[in-house]
Every structure is written in structure tokens, then in C-alpha cells.
């Protein structure tokens, strides 16, 4: 597999959960628990594909597991009005704990994987690409997308207009969770088909947090998110490539590159100037109380 193909396959793991989170945040819900949702998608996908021998059932199971985690986050943050950062942290920890315990039976190489169809790329890669213009069209050109954006900007005005705030946000967390679960299925069944257990360094290696940072970096624009995903896919593979070119430098230095760039992005988006120019959803992270 060539370097370019490797970057494309790596980028998809960032794009899928980031697209879901973008949709989620557009409705005003912040979810920092992407890592936990992705892990649950990994576990459900590998367990289902191993037990049934059908990788596509594994993909469906991964999406279902991620969607369930998204609904749990929604119940806590939307219905119970729990702080969304606290709820997302709980989802992350829950995902790590459940996969560490129940994943022991599936440690090792995955028996059933998704075969490439074109140039070393699997069907899920093309699904991810197709979702970018689909999400752009839904959010920018449809009445449903307008409702989602209205809820994320000013839920009180949206409610007066007849929009059901809770239902709209639940759709957001469900979509976000399902795409995180799909990312988990992609990781274990197509990208890196080998399951390992470590609560210190999960199989996702923190890429869920990079996907979260990409949403802010993209300024909630699907096509810019695609560009950012390709950029981080390149950085991810570059870390592996450089260690072969410069063997005298510790591997950990190269593996730090994507995370250092993520930290730089987080510093940038924390500035007031960036938030104003980026068009951050005004109600992002804020629970909505009827009548406010």
C-alpha cells in the first residue's frame, strides 16, 4: 500500500466521528466522549463479526453501539440538563471500562475483515466521502438543517417558531453516536484489524479527541472538515514514515506530531477572535430550559 493510499485510509478514521460531532454541535450539544463511543463501536463490531462471521453485521452493530452511547449522552445532557462536559467525560470513561472488560475474549487478529475494492480502499472509505456533501446539503439547503442550526444558535427563538428542541438535539446525538460507532467498525474491520486491551493506550490511541478538535478547526463546515481530516491522516502516517527514514530518533517523538498539532489548534480556537470569526454555535454546550 502506497503512502498516499495510507493517508487516505487513516484520514477516514478522523472524518467519520468528526462529521457526527459536527452535526451534534450544530444542534448545540457538545460531546467530548467520542473516544468512548468509538471504542464501543470497535467492541460491538469485532464481537458481532467474530460470532456471526459477517463483517457487515459487525458494521451495523458498531453503529448501533455508538448510537446507544449517543442516546445515553443525550439523556444526561438534554433531558437531565447535566453539564455536557461532565456527561461526555462519563461516556468516555464508560466506553474505556466496558471495552477493557468485555473485550478480553476478542484479543488478537480479527478473523473477518472488509476487503478493499479500489486501490486498496474499502467501501467504508467511499461512504465517508459521500457523507461530506450529504451533510453539507442537509445542513445548508434543507428546512431540517435550518431547524438544527436554529436550535444550536438560539433555542428559545427556535421553540417559539414551533421547533421541538429536545427532539432535534436527540437526533443530533444519535447521528453523532452512530458515526462514532461506524468509525470504530472501520478501525477494527478495515484499517487496523487487530484487537488489543489497554486502558492506558486504547486501540483508538486518542484519535477521538483529534476528531473533536477537527470540528472546531473546520469552523463547522463539512468540506473544510474533509480537508482537515486528510491533513491529519497525512500527519498520522508521516509519524510512522519518519521513523524509518530517521531511525536514530525515538519513535515517540514522531508519534507526538498529530497530538502537538491538535494542542496548537485547541490553543488557537480558545481565543475570542477565532470564536467570533468561526461562527461558533451560540448555544453550544448550554442546556436549554423551557421559557428562557
JOHUWO-V242160 format. One record per backbone hydrogen bond with DSSP energy under -1.0 kcal/mol. NH is the residue of the N-H (numbers start at 0). CO is the residue of the C=O. Records with the same first field share a line. If there is no record, write none. Layout:
NH: CO + CO
//
This chain:
5: 1
6: 2
7: 3
8: 4
9: 5
10: 6
11: 7
14: 10
15: 11
17: 13
18: 14
19: 15
20: 16
21: 17
22: 18
23: 19
24: 20
25: 21
27: 24
28: 23
36: 32
37: 33
38: 34
39: 35
40: 36
41: 37
42: 38
43: 39
44: 40
45: 41
46: 42
47: 43
48: 44
49: 45
50: 46
51: 47
52: 48
57: 53
58: 54
59: 55
60: 56
61: 57
62: 58
63: 59
64: 60
65: 61
66: 62
67: 63
68: 64
69: 65
70: 66
71: 67
72: 68
73: 69
74: 70
75: 71
76: 72
77: 73
78: 73
79: 74
81: 75
86: 82
87: 83
88: 84
89: 85
90: 86
91: 87
92: 88
93: 89
94: 90
95: 91
96: 92
97: 93
98: 94
99: 95
100: 96
101: 97
102: 98
105: 102
106: 103
107: 194
109: 192
113: 188
116: 120
117: 120
120: 117
124: 121
126: 122
127: 123
128: 124
129: 125
130: 126
133: 129
134: 130
135: 131
136: 132
137: 133
138: 134
139: 135
140: 136
145: 141
146: 142
147: 143
148: 144
149: 145
150: 146
151: 147
152: 148
153: 149
157: 153
158: 154
159: 155
160: 156
161: 158
162: 157
167: 163
168: 164
169: 165
170: 166
171: 167
172: 168
173: 169
174: 170
175: 171
176: 172
177: 173
178: 174
179: 175
180: 176
181: 177
182: 178
183: 179
184: 180
185: 181
186: 182
187: 183
188: 184
189: 185
190: 185
191: 186
193: 191
194: 107
204: 201
206: 203
209: 205
210: 206
211: 207
212: 208
213: 209
214: 210
215: 211
216: 212
217: 213
218: 215
219: 214
224: 220
225: 221
226: 222
227: 223
228: 224
229: 225
230: 226
231: 227
232: 228
233: 229
234: 230
235: 231
236: 232
237: 233
238: 234
240: 236
241: 237
243: 240
244: 240
245: 241
248: 245
252: 249
254: 250
255: 251
256: 253
259: 255
260: 256
261: 257
262: 258
263: 259
264: 260
265: 261
266: 262
267: 263
268: 264
270: 267
274: 270
275: 271
276: 272
277: 273
278: 274
279: 274
282: 151
283: 280
284: 27
285: 282
291: 288
//
